[in-house]
C-alpha cells in the first residue's frame, strides 16, 4: 500500500499501530523511513487502549501514560514525527460524568505534554459517541442533546496547566 504510485500527492501523513511502526518493506526499509523518503510523515497510535474508569457507569479512560516518554523517544529514533491519542466520551442520560471528563482531559493533556517534551507532535482525539453511532461536535447537540462544551473547556484548561504549545 505504501508503495502506491503517487500516494504522497494525496496523503501527507500516516498513523501506524505500534506493531506496524516496527515493520519494514520487503526490501528491509523500516516503514517510518520509507514513508519519509516518499514525503509522507509517519505517526503512531500512542495510547494503549481504553479501560473502564473505576466507579463510573461504563465510561472509558485511555491507558498508556506510564511508559509513554520512553516509547516516544524510541519512536522518534526510528523516524516517527507525530502521535495520536484517543479519549472516548460515551453519551447517555448520565454521561459523560464529571469523573470521565476530568480523567480523559488529564490523560489527553498529559499525553500532549509528554509528546512535546520528546519532540513529537501530538494529535489529541476526544471521541464523542453513544452506543449507536459517532457524532461530530457540530452535530452532537442536535443529535443527542449533548454539548461537548464542558469537555472542550476542561481539556483547554488542562492543556494550559501543562503549558502546552497550542495551535
C-alpha positions as CSV (number, residue, x, y, z in Angstrom):
1,X,0.0,0.0,0.0
2,X,2.7,2.5,0.9
3,X,4.4,1.9,-2.4
4,X,1.4,3.0,-4.4
5,X,2.5,5.4,-7.2
6,X,1.6,9.0,-6.4
7,X,0.4,8.2,-2.8
8,X,2.4,11.2,-1.5
9,X,0.3,13.5,-3.7
10,X,-2.8,12.7,-1.7
11,X,-1.6,11.7,1.7
12,X,0.6,13.9,4.0
13,X,0.8,11.5,7.0
14,X,0.0,8.0,8.1
15,X,-0.9,6.8,11.6
16,X,0.6,3.4,12.3
17,X,0.0,1.0,15.1
18,X,2.9,0.1,17.4
19,X,3.3,-3.3,15.7
20,X,3.4,-1.7,12.2
21,X,5.8,1.1,13.1
22,X,8.4,-1.5,13.8
23,X,7.9,-3.4,10.5
24,X,9.7,-2.9,7.2
25,X,9.2,-3.1,3.5
26,X,10.1,-6.3,1.6
27,X,13.5,-4.6,0.9
28,X,14.1,-4.2,4.6
29,X,13.5,-0.4,4.9
30,X,11.6,0.4,8.1
31,X,8.2,1.8,7.4
32,X,8.8,5.2,9.0
33,X,12.0,5.7,6.9
34,X,10.3,4.5,3.8
35,X,7.3,6.9,4.3
36,X,9.7,9.8,5.0
37,X,11.6,9.1,1.8
38,X,8.2,9.4,-0.1
39,X,7.4,12.8,1.6
40,X,4.8,11.2,3.9
41,X,5.0,11.9,7.7
42,X,4.9,8.8,9.8
43,X,2.8,8.9,13.0
44,X,1.9,6.3,15.6
45,X,-1.2,5.5,17.7
46,X,0.4,6.1,21.1
47,X,-2.4,5.2,23.5
48,X,-2.6,1.6,24.8
49,X,-6.4,1.3,24.6
50,X,-9.5,2.0,26.5
51,X,-10.3,0.8,30.0
52,X,-13.4,1.3,32.1
53,X,-12.9,4.1,34.6
54,X,-13.4,2.6,38.1
55,X,-16.7,3.7,39.8
56,X,-18.1,5.0,36.5
57,X,-21.1,3.8,34.7
58,X,-19.2,2.0,31.9
59,X,-17.2,5.1,30.9
60,X,-13.8,4.8,29.4
61,X,-10.4,6.3,30.1
62,X,-7.3,5.7,28.0
63,X,-4.2,3.9,29.3
64,X,-0.6,4.2,28.3
65,X,0.9,7.2,30.1
66,X,3.2,5.2,32.4
67,X,5.9,4.5,29.8
68,X,4.9,7.0,27.2
69,X,8.1,9.1,27.3
70,X,10.3,6.1,26.7
71,X,8.1,4.8,23.8
72,X,8.1,8.2,22.2
73,X,11.8,8.5,22.4
74,X,12.1,5.2,20.6
75,X,9.5,6.2,18.0
76,X,11.4,9.4,17.3
77,X,14.7,7.5,16.8
78,X,13.0,5.4,14.0
79,X,11.5,8.5,12.3
80,X,8.1,9.0,13.8
81,X,7.0,12.7,13.7
82,X,3.6,12.7,15.3
83,X,1.4,10.6,17.6
84,X,-2.3,10.2,18.2
85,X,-4.1,9.6,21.5
86,X,-7.9,8.8,21.7
87,X,-10.2,9.5,24.6
88,X,-13.7,8.2,24.4
89,X,-16.7,10.0,25.8
90,X,-19.9,7.9,26.0
91,X,-23.1,10.0,25.7
92,X,-26.1,8.8,27.7
93,X,-28.6,10.3,30.1
94,X,-25.9,10.0,32.8
95,X,-22.7,10.5,30.9
96,X,-20.2,11.9,30.3
97,X,-19.8,12.3,34.0
98,X,-17.5,14.9,35.6
99,X,-15.2,12.0,36.5
100,X,-14.9,10.9,32.9
101,X,-14.4,14.5,31.7
102,X,-11.6,15.1,34.3
103,X,-9.9,11.7,33.7
104,X,-9.8,12.0,29.9
105,X,-8.9,15.7,29.9
106,X,-6.0,14.9,32.2
107,X,-4.8,12.0,30.1
108,X,-5.1,13.9,26.8
109,X,-3.2,17.0,28.2
110,X,-0.5,14.9,29.9
111,X,0.0,12.8,26.7
112,X,0.3,16.0,24.6
113,X,2.9,17.5,27.1
114,X,4.9,14.3,27.0
115,X,4.8,14.3,23.2
116,X,6.0,17.9,23.0
117,X,8.8,17.2,25.5
118,X,10.0,14.4,23.2
119,X,9.8,16.5,20.0
120,X,6.8,14.6,18.7
121,X,3.7,16.5,17.5
122,X,0.6,15.4,19.5
123,X,-2.8,14.8,17.9
124,X,-5.5,14.9,20.6
125,X,-8.6,13.0,19.7
126,X,-11.6,13.4,22.0
127,X,-14.2,11.0,20.6
128,X,-17.8,11.6,21.5
129,X,-20.1,8.7,20.9
130,X,-23.2,6.9,22.0
131,X,-23.9,3.2,21.6
132,X,-25.3,3.6,18.1
133,X,-23.0,6.0,16.2
134,X,-20.3,8.7,16.3
135,X,-21.1,12.4,16.2
136,X,-19.2,15.4,15.2
137,X,-19.0,18.2,17.8
138,X,-21.1,20.3,15.4
139,X,-23.9,17.7,15.2
140,X,-23.6,16.4,18.8
141,X,-26.1,18.8,20.4
142,X,-28.8,18.3,17.8
143,X,-28.4,14.6,17.5
144,X,-28.0,13.7,21.2
145,X,-28.9,16.7,23.3
146,X,-25.3,16.6,24.5
147,X,-23.0,19.6,24.2
148,X,-19.2,19.0,24.2
149,X,-18.6,22.4,25.7
150,X,-17.7,21.2,29.3
151,X,-15.2,18.6,27.8
152,X,-13.7,21.2,25.5
153,X,-13.3,23.8,28.3
154,X,-11.9,21.2,30.7
155,X,-9.4,20.0,28.1
156,X,-8.3,23.5,27.2
157,X,-7.7,24.2,30.9
158,X,-5.7,21.0,31.4
159,X,-3.6,21.9,28.3
160,X,-2.9,25.4,29.8
161,X,-1.8,23.7,33.1
162,X,0.6,21.5,31.2
163,X,1.9,24.7,29.5
164,X,1.4,23.2,26.0
165,X,2.2,24.9,22.8
166,X,-1.2,25.0,21.1
167,X,-2.2,25.9,17.6
